[in-house]
């Protein structure tokens, strides 16, 4: 069934006026209130989750920093020990050279 332009206009006016009455009814207002309350509860939970996540990230960051500092200290100790060995070898070579002459 085809509907002409006047039919669409009348249908639009009908749906608009009754739609507005439905949207502003007491039942709809209760529905909106419950939806808003649900959204607010969800928002509170999301904020709590992000707070916990932020705290965990802070702990992870601090632990990672401690691990990196420990590795850097171990690497520095290894470099120092290698340098001591190189100096010791050089001293031994120098002593051997002096002993030959």
C-alpha positions in Angstrom: 0.0 0.0 0.0 1.4 3.3 -1.1 1.0 6.4 1.2 1.1 9.9 -0.2 2.8 12.8 1.4 -0.2 13.9 3.4 -0.5 10.4 4.8 3.1 10.6 6.0 2.5 14.0 7.6 -0.6 12.8 9.4 1.3 9.6 10.6 4.2 11.7 11.8 2.0 14.1 13.7 0.1 11.2 15.2 3.3 9.3 16.3 4.9 12.6 17.5 2.0 13.6 19.7 1.4 10.1 21.2 5.2 9.5 21.3 5.6 12.7 23.3 2.8 11.6 25.7 4.4 8.2 26.1 7.9 9.7 26.7 6.6 12.1 29.4 4.3 9.6 31.2 4.8 8.6 34.8 5.9 5.1 33.8 8.5 6.4 31.4 9.8 8.7 34.1 10.2 5.8 36.4 12.0 3.9 33.7 14.4 6.8 33.1 15.0 7.1 36.8 15.9 3.4 37.1 18.2 3.6 34.0 19.9 6.7 35.4 20.4 4.9 38.8 21.9 1.9 37.0 24.3 4.2 35.0 25.4 5.9 38.3 26.1 2.5 39.9 28.0 1.5 36.9 30.0 4.7 37.0 30.9 4.2 40.6 32.1 0.6 39.9 34.2 1.8 36.9 35.8 4.5 39.1 36.6 1.9 41.8 38.0 -0.5 39.1 40.2 2.3 37.7 41.4 3.2 41.2 42.5 -0.4 41.8 44.1 -0.6 38.4 46.0 2.6 39.1 47.2 1.3 42.5 48.3 -2.0 40.8 50.1 -0.1 38.1 52.0 1.9 40.7 53.0 -1.2 42.5 54.1 -2.8 39.2 56.1 0.3 38.3 57.8 0.4 41.7 58.7 -3.3 41.4 60.0 -2.9 37.9 62.2 0.0 39.0 63.6 -2.1 41.8 64.4 -4.9 39.5 66.1 -2.5 37.0 68.2 -1.0 39.8 69.2 -4.4 41.1 70.3 -5.4 37.5 72.2 -2.2 37.1 74.0 -2.7 40.3 74.9 -6.3 39.3 76.1 -5.1 35.9 78.2 -2.4 37.5 79.7 -5.0 39.9 80.5 -7.2 36.9 82.1 -4.4 35.0 84.2 -3.4 38.0 85.3 -7.0 38.5 86.2 -7.3 34.8 88.2 -4.1 35.1 90.1 -5.4 38.1 91.0 -8.6 36.2 92.2 -6.6 33.2 94.3 -4.4 35.5 95.7 -7.5 37.3 96.6 -9.1 34.0 98.2 -5.9 32.8 100.2 -5.7 36.1 101.3 -9.3 35.7 102.4 -8.7 32.1 104.3 -5.6 33.2 106.0 -7.5 36.0 106.9 -10.3 33.6 108.3 -7.8 31.1 110.4 -6.1 33.9 111.7 -9.5 35.0 112.9 -10.4 31.5 114.9 -7.2 31.3 
